[in-house]
Amino acid sequence: METDEAQRVLPFQLQFDKPLASQIKIAEWNPEKDLLAMVTEDSKILLHRFNWQRLWTISPGRSITSLCWRPDGKAIAVGLEDGTVSLHDVENGKLLRSLKSHSVAVVSLNWEEDGHTTRDEHGSISTYEDRTSRFFPPPPRVPRMPGLVSGDTGFIDDSEDSFQELSNSSQQRFNILCSGDKDGVICFSIFGIFPIGKINIHNFCVPNPLTDSKAECRLLNASVCKVALSKDLCHLIVTCSGELIDDREESESRRVTQHGIHGLHCMVLDTSIFWKRKNELHQVAQQASNIEELVEVIRASLSVMHKQWSDAMHTFHEKFDSLSNLIVDHGLDSCPQEEFLSLLGGARTSPPVHQFLVNSLGEVGVKRVSKAVCGAGKELQLIVLNHLQPAAEIIAFRMGELRGLSRWRARYQGIGLDETLINNATEKAGMILLQVERFIRVLSTVVQQFSNFFNWLLKCIKLLMSEPSDHHLLLYNSELVVIFLKFLYDQDPVKQLLEASEADHHIDIGLETMQRVKELVQFGGFSDFGYLQRTLAKESQQMESSFKEAFLMPFTTISRKILCKDLLPLCPLPPLSSSLSTTIPVSVSYYEDASQSVSSCQSEHLFLDYISFQIPDESLSGIANCIGIVRGFMHDSSSVNKGYTSLEAVLLGVPAGYYCVDLSLYKESQIVLLLNETIAASESSGDASMMIVQTDDLPFVSISRSTDLNYWTLHQLKDSVVHLEMENEKVRRIPHSVVAPLAVSSSRGVACVFAARKRALVYILDEDEDEFSDAE
């Protein structure tokens, strides 16, 4: 029970103190709902309401290394140790999409949306209209088939509309998902589903803005700690650990490299291309992401169809191949087709055929094989009509939309929408429609031929067994039986069209037919007249290849336009401390700065960046148990060029007897510190405290930049450390030793801390909030 004196010192309300089955290593509040996502040490994701009711638990089966919410709170991104980023539905945790953008662990995720609403000339909110729904019904989903595991392809395959909502981005604000890995690679994807850029921080050489020489600095062996995209999407701040070196080109024949000190550094990247071309990128991402989803439908449809037809043909050959063995056993020099043709022509039934039809196959066997083959044919027709054909039609329409955009070179060439590549991809989309029509005709003919053949066999069996036959049910066409025996008995045109072979397999087409097709195709304005020689599966592969080539161009173009503007050494790190850099508390946030004017990037100077981090002991002489806060770094390089600096910093001395466990920037210009008592006992003993510091009240000092990379900027503040006092700040004492993470919700005004003894404590941070709604 807390005393009255403690209540006066500790303003925060403790709402819950709950036990945990496993220690938590990552925790994030939903930005729109009263939901807390937590990752356990054994990499399970738990979703709880504010009242601690658990909604769901999922286990990706791989180690989870990062987590973040979509800005609207409807999906959660999960970074995995193998470099995969998976998206899950907030309602049930189901997998919506997974992207393998990295080759190593994804250690930081940040999902930011455009903070400014685009309005049209009438003042209404301007959104990109996807016209597809005007002309087509809802797009088809991946067909079901027993044995196909959900999620293997990265898509959800049930009837829910979760993924549909994820991919239907026409009514969403433009947003970007950033992911950084421990090898220094940062990837960008629009709406979390369309990759649009990739950079490696090792490749950036940053000119020193303080000197006119050709000195450049870059990082070696860098690992991303935190990525944070500004609310206007114009800048990305990256904190990373690595060795900063100075590459100085003194002559054409000699290059001098000065090795720096391993430390914690901060970079600011120019991502203004996202803001400047957000409308164009929105439209391209909308079309391309939906096309990729439909391509997956086609790919899965072909796979399901191939398996179903192969199973049916296996049943057919399993029964009918035995006739060849019987013919050999009887010493006859013929084949099954010849024997059946003789039977059809009225000749006397040979012993092997009689034995096969009466004893081996029988009426029951014919009906079973007929059911398998004809049933598979009907299933394939349904898949074509309900999945494959609608997907191909919508793809062709969407590629037509992109083709129209690509011709607007003034707007779309700058983001890499290449007209030639889009035209080629559009033609391939049209060719897949022709191949689907062709497949429908072939399948229908083959199924009809099989059905006619089985009817004839049934009648033959009844005659051989002297049984009465139902002439109405056993109608057949003798000419079709001859065609079947000559062209279909030992050949499979359906499987041939569905076969996804790596080798270039060509279908034989007559020269006269090819010449006519060539004339018709050229008359229609197309360049591809060899499509009749390709299978449906091969056409699909070529279509996918053309799409990848077309969509790779915007990806490459945008990647080249993401540049490094500035680099700031923060503090040195002990040698061989790559693992330490991932445990150093770091927080990056952006607050509105109304004192600044609007620039060319509309809201560029309306936001002020705050970077707070714990300085490891003994990293800077004369500075111990301190927290550094840097602000204004985002625009410092441009400020230096104008003759002044916008970079300010302050050092906070942690109260005596405490050390910082974690920190988080909270609301406007506030920072929450999680502190443990410094004791010599076990990790789980002792108490902790949570403190809120108002950064506006701190004496920030304008700091100078140096051309010497071994000069750490914050070292000049060692004589002006602001020592925090437990009595002077807003402090809450916690009767447990705590561990990271500290989960703070700026929108809800709550914080969740985790005790070392597997407990979760939820506090309301705002003194004026008497209640907290958990009605979501």
Secondary structure, 3 states (H helix, E strand, C coil): CCCHHHHHHCCCEEEEEEECCCCEEEEEECCCCCEEEEEECCCCEEEEECCCCEEEEECCCCCEEEEEECCCCCEEEEEECCCEEEEEECCCCCEEEEEECCCCCEEEEEEEECCCCCECCCCCECCCCCCHHHHCCCCCCCCCCCCCCCCCCCECCCCCCHHHHHHCHHHCCCEEEEEEECCCEEEEEECCCEEEEEEEHHHCCEECCCCCCCEEEEEEEEEEEEEEECCCCCEEEEEEEEEEEEEEECCCCCEEEECCCEEEEEEEEECHHHHHCHHHHHHHHHHHHHHHHHHHHHHHHHHHHHHHHHHHHHHHHHHHHHHHHHHHHCCCCCCHHHHHHHHHCCCCCCHHHHHHHHHHHHHHHHHHHHHHHHHHHHHHHHHHHHHHHHHHHHHHHHHHHHHHHHCCHHHHHHHCCCHHHHHHHHHHHHHHHHHHHHHHHHHHHHHHHHHHHHHHHHHHHHHHCCCCCCCCCCCCCHHHHHHHHHHCCCCCHHHHHHCCCCCCCCCCCCHHHHHHHHHHHHHCCCCCCCHHHCCHHHHHHHHHHHHHHHHHHHHHHHHHCCEEEEEEEEEECCCCCHHHHCCCCEEEEEEECCCCCCCCCCCHHHEEEEEEEEECCCCECCECCEEEEEECHHHHHHHHHCCCCCCEEEEEECCCCEEEEEEEEECCCEEEEEEEECCCCCCCCCCEEEEEEEHHHCCCEECCCCCCCCCCHHHHHCCCCEECCCCCCEEEEECCCEEEEEEEECCCCEEEEEECCCEEEEEECCCCCCCCCCCC
